[in-house]
Amino acid sequence: MAPDDSGYTIPESELVLPIYPTAAHCPHTIVMQSENVAFTDKHITAKFHDHNTNITVANGQYIVNPTTELFEFQTKHQVSKASLMMIGMGGNNGSTLCAIILANHHNVIWHTKSGIQQPNYISSLLCAFTIHIGTDTATGKDIHVPFSDVLPMVHPNNLILRGWDISGLSLDKAMEQAFIPHIAQLKPLPSIYYPNFIAANQEACADNLIPGSDKQAHVEHIHADICNNLIPDVNDTADNVLNTIKTSHLEVSPSSVSAVATILEDEPFINSASQNTFMPGIIKLAEHEKSFIGGDDLELGQTKLKSVLAEFLINAGSKPLSITSYDHLGNNDGHNLSAERHKSSIVDDMVDENRLLFKAPESDAKGKGEHPDHVMVIKYIPAIGDSKRAINEYHSEIFCGGWLTINIFNKCEHPLIALLSYMLKALLIKPGTEVINSLHRQCNVLDAFLEACIG
């Protein structure tokens, strides 16, 4: 028998549990026998023929021309060591993600009123999602394999965790709960603090700062942190962005400084917050440096539910007329976002796909044409803390003047499902490209990309 920190005596048989399937390391087990793929000791090289169609509309007819484009993908067999550096490491998302990864890495168990709990990666696209790869010739049954088994991928347990935060608290103090003792070893690096870009209620905890106001020096500092870890006319062009940083222009935010430092180091940067980090000049800088950037804003299950349910209603032939959301929460998000907002973009692509239900805009008119009303109200209620309560109403028209109204109540906690799942609610895309919010289409894109890489 072994006592834990609470004085509870844990039977020896309960100290170690088998690793949960979503947290297990699995070997890459798919071997393609095809002339389109070649396996060597170092690489998987696959040729992929992308079959598409070009459509021309003329005289009320759709003229369809099939096309084929050849791509070649090369994937390393050996997975490189990877580090995850988080801006705001001591915040809700950063500390929770570190706790999840360390709990899974050490297979920590703990007790609640519901019994013994074990870490896992349920809700993770990488670790808890499967892909259909074909049919068993002997049984005729469909074969599904884990998403992470299709190609060699970094396992979350192997990530090196580091990051910055304006608060110098170690993460166990930041979390205010020491369920996982290993978390105390993680302490954020000093971060950038520009008061105009950060909520006023954060000033009291800002004790872990990179000194000074020289933004070029801040870029060099962040750039050095990344390197060490790896042992109009302001922000409109790449050159102007670099110049505004050198002159410490007021329009450059802390997140933009971090983005530029990451881009110059040729490392991927994901903007997980809702602020306007990716100004035109930063996007152009990333394109010039051929550095990957993605964003914006981690997507909670509540937001994803809106697009999924709207997709379901439209695909079922119903006509959503309004989506109304009321949220209240007591954390920093609630403090910063408390307002009424009119939003529509999360259902744009689904509306555009069905102009039988929604009238298209006139050819010479600006705007989106007929579209569901979408209003979101957020209220800051300190007593609720980090537990968000959300009430959503979906009001739709059905046949012959009928109505369908769906009300859903959500209690939303632990938004890391967003980071580990479909990720971002305001997708960063190239100018002129249409956003895809449909879950079904997003799944198909991910499946198709992995299948293309394996031939």
Sequence and secondary structure as in RCSB ss.txt:
>XXXX:A:sequence
MAPDDSGYTIPESELVLPIYPTAAHCPHTIVMQSENVAFTDKHITAKFHDHNTNITVANGQYIVNPTTELFEFQT
KHQVSKASLMMIGMGGNNGSTLCAIILANHHNVIWHTKSGIQQPNYISSLLCAFTIHIGTDTATGKDIHVPFSDV
LPMVHPNNLILRGWDISGLSLDKAMEQAFIPHIAQLKPLPSIYYPNFIAANQEACADNLIPGSDKQAHVEHIHAD
ICNNLIPDVNDTADNVLNTIKTSHLEVSPSSVSAVATILEDEPFINSASQNTFMPGIIKLAEHEKSFIGGDDLEL
GQTKLKSVLAEFLINAGSKPLSITSYDHLGNNDGHNLSAERHKSSIVDDMVDENRLLFKAPESDAKGKGEHPDHV
MVIKYIPAIGDSKRAINEYHSEIFCGGWLTINIFNKCEHPLIALLSYMLKALLIKPGTEVINSLHRQCNVLDAFL
EACIG
>XXXX:A:secstr
 EE TTS EE GGGS     GGGS         STTEEE SSEEEEEEEEEEEEEEEETTEEEEEEEEEEEEEEE
ESS    EEEEETTTSHHHHHHHHHHHHHHHT  EEETTEEE    TT HHHH EEEEEE TTT  EEEEEGGGS
S    GGG EEEEEESS   HHHHHT  S GGGGG   EEB   GGGS GGGGGG  SB  SS HHHHHHHHHHH
HHHHT   SSSSHHHHHHHHHTT TT  HHHHHHHHHHHTT  EEE SSS    HHHHHHHHHHT  EEES B  
HHHHHHHHHHHHHHHTT EEEEEEEEEEE SHHHHHH EEEE  GGGHHHHHT TTTS    TT  S SS  EEE
EEEEE GGGTT EEEEEEEEEE GGG EEEEEEEEEE  THHHHHTT BSS    TT      HHHHHHHHHHHH
HHHT 
